[in-house]
Amino acid sequence: MGYNEIIDRLCAVVQTQADIIREQSVFIEEQLTVDEAIKQNFADKRQAVDAEVAQIESGLSSFPGTGLREGDKET
């Protein structure tokens, strides 16, 4: 994975996270209770974004200037 692809994917993930947060905040403001289907929908979206972030992080492990080497884990 090249650096440009990593940056593009990071930008897409951040945009997706912002969209999810915005959607959740509007919903919470409009509702006093959240049913299980809505909770699961948000959980599924967050899991997809978390998986993308994890994949991107693995591509950044050898990025110059991060202090990480191939195989190192971020803490």
C-alpha positions, 0 to 999 in steps of 0.5 A: 500500500503506497503512501498516497493510498494510505492518506486517501483511505485515512481521509475517507475513514475520517469522513465516514466517522464524521458522518456516523457521529453526525447521524448519531447525534441527530438521532439521539436529539430526536429520540429518547430511546433507541431500539436494538435495530438502530443500535446494531446499525450504528455498531455495524458502521463503527465496526466497518470503520474500525476494521478500515483503521486497523488495516490502514494502521498496519500499512503505516507501520513502516511510514518514515517519521512514525518511529515504527518499524515493520512488525512493531505495534502502536500502543 
